[in-house]
Amino acid sequence: MAEARKRRPRVCDYYQNEDQFARGVALCAGCALELNLRFVSRVLGKDVILVGTPSCSAPVLHGQNTKAWHRHPYYACVMTGVASSATGLTRYYEKAGIEATVVCHTGDGCAMDVGFQTLSGAAERNEKMIYITYDNEGYMNTGIQQSSGTPYGAATTTTPLGQASRGKSTAAKNMPMIVAMHDVPYVATATLSHLEDYAKKLVKAKAAAKEGFAYIHVFCPCVPGWRIPSDASIQVCRVAVRTNYFPLWEKEQGVWRITYKVRDPQPLSELTRLVGKLRHLDEDEVARLQAQVDYRYRVLEALCAAFG
Amino acid sequence: MAKATPNVLAVTGNEAVAEAMRQIDPDVVCAYPITPQTEIVQLYAQLVADGKVSTEFVTAESEHSAMSAAIGAAAAGARTMTATSSQGFALMWELLYIASSYRLPIVMTVVNRALSGPINIHCDHSDSIGGRDSGWIQIYGENHQQAYDNCLQAVRIAEHPDVRLPVMHMYDGYVISGAIGPLTPLEDSRVREFIGPYQPVNPLLDVQHPVTVGPFDGLHGWYFEHKVAQNLAMERAYQVLQDVADEFARLTGRQYGLIDPYRLEDAEIAIVVVGSTAGTTRLVVDQLRAKGVKAGMVRVRVFRPFPYHTFAQALQHVKVVGVLDRADSFGAQGGPVFLEIRAALYDNDPRPQVLPFIYGLGGRDIFPHDIEQAFGVLDEAAKRVRRVSTQRRYLNLRQGRGLEHERK
């Protein structure tokens, strides 16, 4: 028994409650989003109102017909109205004196494309909520189309490979950085290979959401969309961190900090060879993506140095 | 027909439209993914990636932006196309009015899907019916072939100098968009010949002759006259719709009209219906005819401009007309098509009874026995001396969940 307790990962100390989700849910095998949902729910606790949209998360968060898959209060919103609808919820909770945390939980397509306006608006108004973007770098639910979260070179169904195309021709938006520039109380990046780091950030976000807007951008690989084996999603998360493709950082009350410093970053080819949608990239294309990753990392380092 | 058999393809409705778009090869396509339209965009993206079309392809960040980009491209003088469904259509809504009032001949495929909430991805006509008053020409297809044929004809109608209005053509989500059906495509060269080159009017691209698109209509401006001009274009569209259909018939042998009647000549009772349900209705008409019931059907092909004269004539001799709506207008006397048909028949003498039926919301299946039930109501009404209630009748509605409470 003592043996078992010793092996319990430290991240479990952050769990507030039992898993609030059904044991079997309608998500793909190996889906990082499922782990994300269960994790967010366990760390943030039961007093969380989720706001979500039509997306991969919808079959589970929305429920099916009259049956639910989880025990959280949930508002099924349209993609164009998430942070603004959440504004309505939080404002009235506050007026009515209800202690609850409103958590918007959307994919990158909603957060970075079609719902970007309401997210930016709520951040500017400093609404008291947490916004979590699970970034699987595209519209996976409608069949793997490109979004503004899709990286340079990635093959999707709307940026396919062909005689006249080498995949997406432009870079992904640096979304967490964009939200950070709204100067809200808390912004962080997180991923599912570094759960303790993620848990700490959720706790901070929950505290920050009492003051204003808190944002967490979660790197969340998609098994069919990225063409990776169903047992590789966490490995892909880890490699994304170790290559600085997805650095883990936070900006807390104006202070920037890299929360997981990679001592010897791996070359980006470690990631591109793992991920099917990037595997076609030739040396020059990988170098171009590498240059972009390096540039963004240097911007981040500079901000941490100046305001750390 | 036997000669045509080798050319018959088995395709989904979306594949049929993507094929039409490939042959049209428009200058610009702007789109955003939404179920069940997405397949069109994906297929088209692959054509672009393979260099099989010369189209400038824009993956916009929302449908609002997709339609805005389409408007920008069309204003610049491009032959422009897009496609959407449901919420995407709803998000385009303010731009729909702008596209039509700027007289931009954009062609849009709308794959019909229910509107939220609750969220439902299946077929009904609530989305495109909501754009009824937006100044777009609306053509509804029944099957795969019509999805393709309407897409080709839409380009000609939209760009016709007498019309210059955007055109949307519709077909049923899943039932047609995702299911496989037969398609006899035209050869590429014949499509190109039929479509012809596009001559834009006052394009922004012509920098030697600068124009403003959408200037402020001041306090004593011409907004009112502008709107009347749009309606006059709609009126001229009747003739253009028929002319283009006739020309298409000469090319393909497939004749379309503003309406699509079936066994109507001597019918005493008839159903008016939109979309793929027409196929099921034809089957029921045949079964009833075999039993000696004088049943008939009209499919609504063109909904805007609404061919009310044609309907009034076609249904002149019919005693009772049942209108099957796959969308509702909450609080109105009946569904949107019912209201149109009832108004169209008001001046008929004798004036037939027109009864509203609602069916298939959110993709609820419709079976031959449901349509038979509707014909039963019409038959009963035809035998009576006094007119029957025009209360909505619902086909294949489930009993029990919540409705008792609402009805208290």
Interface residues (C-beta under 8 A of the other chain):
Chain A: P54 A58 H62 T66 A76 V78 M79 T80 M112 D113 V114 F116 Y139 T142 G143 Q145 Q146 S147 S148 T157 T158 T159 P160 L161 G162 Q163 A164 S165
Chain B: Y32 P33 I34 T35 T38 E39 V41 Q42 A45 Q46 V48 A49 D50 G51 T59 E61 S62 E63 H64 Q87 L91 S116 G117 P118 I119 R401
